[in-house]
Each structure stands twice: as C-alpha cells, then as structure tokens.
Amino acid sequence: MINRRAIVGLAAAGVAGLLPRVAQAAGMSRVTAYAFTFPALDGGDILLSSFAGRPLLVINTASLCGYTPQYTGLQTLYMRYRDKGLVVLGVPSNDFGGQEPGGATEIAQTAHDAYHVTFPLTAKVAVKGENAHPFYRWAAQERPFETPRWNFHKYLVSRNGSLRAGFTSAVEPGDPRIVSALEQEVAAG
C-alpha cells in the first residue's frame, strides 16, 4: 500500500531542498538568515531582518545543561562587541536531553536572573528533526556538517546574512576561533 504521507513529505523535503538552488539558477537572491523570524521569549516576534548588516551569533540554549554556564561567556561577548554591531540571540530548545523543560518564566529566570543575560532570547523552539524551526532547517542545508548535536551549538551569521561558521557546544564563547571570527565580522563593518 502506498503511504501518501511519506510521499508528500519526501516531495516537500525535495522541493524545499531545491528552492535555494532554483532561486540561484533563476537569478533570484539567495536565501539568507534575514528571511527568518523567531517568536520572542517575552512575546511578539524577533525578525532577523532587523539585524541586517550586523553580525549575529545564534545559540541553541538550555537551562539544565552542563554547558549552561556558557551564558556568562556569551553575555561577555555581547557586551564586548555590541557597540560594533554584534547581536547574540539565544534560542532555547528542549531537543537535547530534555534540558529545557520549563516555559518562558523558567527560561527567563535562568538566563536573566542567574546569568544576567541582556541579549535577546526566543521562545522555546525545536532545532533538529522534522519540526525544527525554519532557520535551523536552512542552516542544516547551508552547513550540513555543522548542525547542532547538543545544547549551546553556535552559528555565526555574517553581516550579509550568510552562515559564516558553526561551533560545537564544547567550543566556549571566549575560544580564539569564535573571537577571531567575530573580530573579522565586526571589522568588516
């Protein structure tokens, strides 16, 4: 028996995978990070297009993870480079080990109260699998070998909206690889 859902799902995935290539072939603009919107932790929307022309560091976060103390280093980066245009965006997700089980109040308590984060946070979203937020599906197409495998994976988006680099969870925010990439991006402005 034909599984219609599977066929429709495969067709949709195939079409979605072809869209960036079709757009390029047709002389259309390539999709960039600025095409995406996240729901904000405190309500409303975060339009990545509002950060056009600025480097953007996007991190999938979790409150109960061994990497959660990286919030401190992320806040340090944000404070150091925000006047040069850097935006840090925390994206809470419960995808890895169920380490973000709470709602907006609990996420805010961890990020804002415990780690004094002042950079924007999105509402909790999926970052992997078929329910992944569109930004993360796009990022997986752009850099298939640099997808999140755990909490606190970092993506660096360049000033032109392209995905410049991915950094695994174990790479601390103050790591020379991240700092060097950020220095190059802020200098480009």
VMD Tcl script that draws the C-alpha trace (Angstrom):
set ca {
  {0.00 0.00 0.00}
  {1.25 3.49 -0.83}
  {1.98 5.69 2.15}
  {0.72 9.05 0.88}
  {2.05 10.98 3.87}
  {5.55 9.66 3.25}
  {5.36 10.56 -0.44}
  {4.05 14.06 0.29}
  {6.71 14.54 2.99}
  {9.50 13.42 0.66}
  {8.20 15.63 -2.13}
  {8.00 18.64 0.20}
  {11.51 17.98 1.53}
  {12.82 17.66 -2.01}
  {11.18 20.89 -3.11}
  {12.42 22.72 -0.01}
  {15.95 21.47 -0.68}
  {15.79 22.68 -4.28}
  {14.43 26.16 -3.57}
  {17.77 27.85 -2.83}
  {19.33 26.25 -5.93}
  {16.33 27.13 -8.10}
  {16.42 30.71 -6.84}
  {20.11 30.98 -7.71}
  {19.64 29.43 -11.15}
  {16.80 31.83 -11.89}
  {18.97 34.80 -10.92}
  {16.99 35.37 -7.73}
  {18.58 36.34 -4.45}
  {19.89 33.55 -2.27}
  {18.03 32.94 0.99}
  {19.85 34.46 3.98}
  {19.35 34.35 7.72}
  {17.42 37.60 7.41}
  {14.49 35.71 5.89}
  {13.58 34.15 9.26}
  {11.55 35.19 12.26}
  {11.50 33.68 15.75}
  {8.83 34.05 18.41}
  {10.31 36.12 21.25}
  {10.53 34.74 24.78}
  {8.56 37.70 26.11}
  {6.00 37.74 23.28}
  {5.99 39.22 19.83}
  {8.45 38.31 17.12}
  {12.17 38.64 16.54}
  {12.71 39.46 12.88}
  {16.25 38.58 11.89}
  {15.88 41.13 9.09}
  {16.01 43.81 11.79}
  {19.66 42.80 12.31}
  {20.62 43.12 8.62}
  {24.14 44.44 8.23}
  {25.17 43.24 11.69}
  {26.97 40.03 12.66}
  {24.70 37.62 14.51}
  {25.65 34.77 16.85}
  {22.76 32.30 17.20}
  {22.96 29.73 20.00}
  {20.53 26.95 20.94}
  {20.38 27.12 24.73}
  {19.06 25.04 27.63}
  {18.70 25.86 31.31}
  {19.66 22.49 32.80}
  {22.70 21.64 30.67}
  {26.31 21.28 31.70}
  {27.02 23.98 29.12}
  {24.52 26.45 30.62}
  {27.34 28.43 32.28}
  {28.31 29.46 28.73}
  {25.60 32.11 29.14}
  {28.25 34.07 31.05}
  {30.73 33.95 28.18}
  {28.02 34.77 25.65}
  {27.00 37.82 27.68}
  {30.67 38.86 27.82}
  {30.94 38.62 24.02}
  {27.72 40.57 23.63}
  {28.90 43.37 25.91}
  {32.33 43.47 24.24}
  {31.06 43.65 20.64}
  {27.53 45.02 20.72}
  {28.67 48.59 20.08}
  {30.43 47.23 16.99}
  {27.17 45.70 15.79}
  {27.16 42.16 17.21}
  {23.81 40.65 18.11}
  {23.72 37.48 20.23}
  {20.48 35.51 20.03}
  {19.68 32.72 22.47}
  {17.30 30.06 21.16}
  {16.00 27.86 23.99}
  {15.35 24.28 22.92}
  {14.36 21.07 24.69}
  {15.73 18.85 21.91}
  {18.80 17.51 23.68}
  {18.35 15.52 26.86}
  {15.13 17.33 27.80}
  {17.28 20.02 29.41}
  {14.90 22.91 28.74}
  {11.66 21.54 30.20}
  {10.26 24.80 31.56}
  {8.31 27.60 29.98}
  {9.15 31.23 29.40}
  {9.20 32.09 33.11}
  {11.71 29.38 33.98}
  {13.88 30.14 30.95}
  {13.94 33.84 31.88}
  {14.81 33.01 35.48}
  {17.85 31.03 34.35}
  {19.04 33.39 31.62}
  {18.18 36.76 33.15}
  {18.30 36.14 36.89}
  {21.02 33.51 37.23}
  {23.30 34.58 34.34}
  {22.30 38.24 33.86}
  {21.80 37.83 30.11}
  {20.70 41.01 28.35}
  {20.80 39.77 24.74}
  {17.51 38.70 23.11}
  {16.03 35.25 23.68}
  {13.49 33.49 21.54}
  {10.63 31.37 22.76}
  {11.46 27.67 23.03}
  {11.65 26.02 19.59}
  {12.88 22.79 18.05}
  {16.31 22.98 16.41}
  {16.51 19.47 14.95}
  {14.26 16.98 13.23}
  {11.18 17.47 11.11}
  {9.76 20.08 13.50}
  {12.93 22.17 13.52}
  {12.48 25.92 13.24}
  {12.94 27.06 9.60}
  {16.19 28.90 10.50}
  {17.70 25.63 11.70}
  {16.48 23.71 8.63}
  {18.09 26.40 6.45}
  {21.32 26.28 8.48}
  {21.43 22.49 8.12}
  {21.23 22.90 4.34}
  {23.88 25.61 4.34}
  {26.33 23.78 6.62}
  {25.25 20.13 6.81}
  {28.32 19.02 8.75}
  {27.91 21.71 11.41}
  {24.40 21.05 12.73}
  {23.62 21.15 16.45}
  {24.35 17.88 18.16}
  {23.75 19.24 21.66}
  {22.81 22.41 23.52}
  {24.90 25.57 23.06}
  {25.84 24.99 19.43}
  {26.76 28.36 17.93}
  {26.16 29.71 14.42}
  {27.86 32.88 13.25}
  {25.89 34.79 10.64}
  {27.88 37.37 8.68}
  {26.79 40.94 8.03}
  {25.35 39.87 4.66}
  {23.17 37.19 6.26}
  {25.16 34.17 5.11}
  {26.11 31.45 7.55}
  {29.81 32.03 8.16}
  {30.66 29.35 10.73}
  {29.32 26.80 13.16}
  {30.89 25.99 16.52}
  {30.12 22.90 18.56}
  {28.83 23.03 22.11}
  {32.27 22.31 23.55}
  {33.71 25.47 21.95}
  {33.46 28.08 24.69}
  {32.30 31.60 23.77}
  {35.75 33.02 24.55}
  {37.55 30.44 22.40}
  {40.05 32.08 20.00}
  {38.21 30.57 16.99}
  {35.00 32.38 17.90}
  {36.74 35.59 18.94}
  {38.78 35.65 15.72}
  {35.69 35.08 13.55}
  {33.81 37.81 15.46}
  {36.74 40.22 15.16}
  {36.74 39.72 11.38}
  {32.98 40.27 11.16}
  {32.90 43.43 13.27}
  {35.93 44.80 11.40}
  {34.07 44.28 8.11}
  {31.51 46.89 9.12}
}
mol new
graphics top color blue
foreach p $ca { graphics top sphere $p radius 0.5 }
foreach p [lrange $ca 0 end-1] q [lrange $ca 1 end] { graphics top cylinder $p $q radius 0.2 }
display resetview
